[in-house]
Amino acid sequence: MKLEEMSCIDCAVKNCDKMDKTYPEFCLTTNMDQDVYKDAMDCYKEEENHNIMVAAAEVECDHYCQYTRVEEIMAFAERIGAKKIGIATCVGLLKESRTLAAIFRKRGFTVFGITCKAGSTPKSDVGIPERCNKIGINMCNPILQAKMLNHAKTDLNVVVGLCVGHDSLFYKYSEAITTTMITKDRVLGHNPAAALYTADTYYKKLQD
């Protein structure tokens, strides 16, 4: 691989975390475009970005390896002053989303959720190939989910199991900041990292 094509994913040193070793020749820290760096750092001066970044760091620091993802989301929501949480859920994980909403409500949050199939819109209406009807006639509608949560004026949105790509559209159109509770992986019980942990054994086919 050419040096200019290498990046952080090709690094095994991770010196940017502790800065006590030698940086690799292709290191993005030591070869950083300073205009890009300054532009990114300036963004943290914006009040919302600053508050979010501080809240995220405090939650990590105060509850490191102690809180579950559910608890971290609630702690984060409290620190940023969120009162109303939106849940954008896959219809296949509606049971899990109801449980999540019950936990949020018990903690004092107002919750508004919308499933991916809300609106019951046929896939053919947006030009999805007819062959895709074999797993359901109605489309997933992540843009509608985002716009409904925007209309409900949620302070923080939580994604629960939206499909690959559908989640991308939700993030694109959500006005409230968004975090993810569950990342869908039907084969691995919604634990997609398992494919990486077994990439040298059971899932070696991914690298063949």
N, C-alpha and C positions, 0 to 999 in steps of 0.2 A: 504494500500500500504506500502511495506517495505521502510524504511528510505533510504536505498542505491539505491532504484529505483526512488527516487524523484529528481527533478531538477528544473530549473527556471520556467518551465511551471506550476509547482505546487505552485508557490509563489505568495502571494498577498501583500507582504511587500514592495518589490522593493527598499530595502535600498541601493542596489549597486549604485543607481542613485544619492542619496543625502547623504548617510552615516550619518544619524542623528537618527537612530532607532536601534532596536535589530535585528540582523540577525536570520532567522530561522535556526533550527538545521541542516537542510540538505543543507544550502546555498552553492552554488558552489564557491562563492567568498572566504568564510572563510575555505572551504575545497578544495581549488584549488590544483591540481597537479602542483607544481612549475616548473617542467621540461616542461610541456605543456605550461604554462604561459610564461616562458622565451623564448621558441621556437617561440611562436606567436609574442611576443614583438620584438624579433630580426628581424622578417620579415619586420617590419616597418622601419628598417634601410636601406633596399634596396631602391634605389633611386625612382624607379617607384612606389612602394608601398607608400613611404613617400609622394610623390607628389600627388598621388590620395587621400590619407587620408586627407591631408591638404586642398586640393581643395574641397572635399566633406564637410568638417567641415566648411569651409568659406562660401560655398553656403548656407548651413543650417543656419549659424549664420546671414549672411547678408540679407537673404530673407525669414526668418522664418515666415510661415503663410501669405506670400505675393505673392510668385511665384507659378504658376501652375507647374505640372510635366513637361510640355513642356518647360517652361521657365527655370526650374532648370536644365534640361538636357543641354540646350544651355549654361547656365552659367557655368556648370561643364565642358563642352567641351572646352570652352574658357580658363578656368583656367588651364587645363592640356595641352593646346596648340594643341588640336585636330583640324585638318583642313578638314579632310574627314570623313564623318559619313556614316556608313553602316546601312541599314535598312533590317532586316530579318522579312518579313511579311507573315501572313497567307493570302491566296488568297481571303478569305472572308472579309478581312479588307484592301483590296488594296486601296479603296477610301480614308480611313482614313490615310493610309500611304502616298498617294499622297499629301494630305493636309499637313501632317507632313513634307514631303520633301520640299514642297513649303515654309513653314515657316523657315525651316533650311536654305534653299538657300537664302531667303530674308535676313537672318542674316549674310550671307557671307560664309556659309559652302558649300563644295562640297559634293554631296550626291550620293550614289550608293546603289540601293535596289534590293533585289531578293525575289521572292515569293516562297512559300513552294512547289508549283507544277512545278517549273522550271525543265526542263528535260523531263517532261511528261513520267515518268517511271511507268509502270504497277505495281500494288502491288504484283502481282504474281511473279515478277522478284526477289523479296527479301524474298519470302516465307510467305507473309501475307495471312491469310486464305481467301478463295474465298468469304465467307459470308460478308467480309468487303467491297466488291465491291458495296454493296447496297447504300453506300453513296459516291461512286466515284471510278472509276477504277484505277486512277493514285495515287501513293503514295505521301505523304508529304515527303520532302527530306531535313531535317534540316542539315545533314552532308554536303550535297552539298551546301546548303546556306552558311554555315560557311566557306567552302573551297573556294567558289566564292568570299566571302568578304575578305578572307585571300589573295587571288590572286589579288584582287583590292587594297590591302594594305590600308585598312581603319584604321583610328586612334581610332575610337570608334564605337561600334556597338550597335544598338537599336533594341530590340525585340518588335514586334507588333503582339500580339495575336497568337503566336504559341501554338499548343495543348500541354496539359500535356504530358510530356515524350519527345515530339519532341523538346520542349524548352530545356530539359535536355541535349539532344544530341548536340544542337546548342552551348550551353554554354561550353560543353566538348571540342568541336573542334574549337571554335573561338580563333584565336590568339590575336585579339584585345580585350581589356577589354569591357565588355558588361553591359548595363543597360536595364531595361524594361520600355516601355512606356505603353503597354496595356497587361493585363493578361486575357486570354480568359475565358469567362463564358457565353456560349450561352443562358442559361436559365435566368441569372440575368443581362443581358445587359453589360457583361464584368465588373461587380462589384462583384467579388467573396466574398468580405467581408460582403455583405448583408446576406449571409447564416449564418454568425456568429452573426450578430446583431439581427437576427430573430430566433436564435436557441432555444429560449424558447417559441416561439409562432408559426409562420408559418412553420418554418423548424425544429420543435421539433422532427420530424421523424429521423433526423440525430443522435439523442441521444437515440432513442428507442432501 
